[in-house]
Amino acid sequence: MAALGLLLLITSALCHWLLEPLLAIGTALVNLNALPWLALAVGVWLLAGRPLSDS
C-alpha cells in the first residue's frame, strides 16, 4: 500500500512538473499577450519570401 501511495505521489508530481509550463503558455496565448510577437513573426516570414534562384 505504501508503494502505491509513493507511485501516486511521484506520478502527480511528474504531471504537475510537465503541465505547469504548458498552462503558463496556454494562459498567455488565451490572454493574447503574445499576439504582437506572433504577428511580428508571421510578418517577417511573409516579407522574407523565397530566396532568388540563379537559373
N, C-alpha and C positions, 0 to 999 in steps of 0.2 A: 504494500500500500504506500509505503514511503517512496518507493521508486516511481510509482505512478504520479504522486504529488510532485516529485522532482522533475519528472518529464513534462508535466503540465506547466510548471513554473518556467522551465527552460524554453518551452515552445511559446509561451506567452511573451517572454522577454525577447525572443528572436523575432516574433511577429511585430512587436512594438518597435524594435530597433530598425526593422526593414520598412515599416509602413509610415513611420513618423516623417521622414523626408518627403515621401510621396504626398502625404497630407499637406505639408507646408507648400509644396509646389502646386498642388491642386488648388489650394486656397488662393494663392497668388494669381493663378490663371482665372479662377472664377471671379475674383475681385477686379480683374483686368488691370492689375498693377504692371504686368509685363507687356501690355498691349503696345505701347510705343516702341519697345525694344523689338518685338516681333514684327511690327510694321517696318522698322528700320532694316531688319534682316531681310525681309521679303523685298523691300525696295532696292537694296544693294544687289540682291540676287537677280532681280529683273533688269536692273541697269547694267549689270556686268555682261550679260549676253554671252554669245558663243565666241570663242577665240577665232580670229581670222585664219583661214587656211591658205596655203601658198599655191594651191592648184588653180 
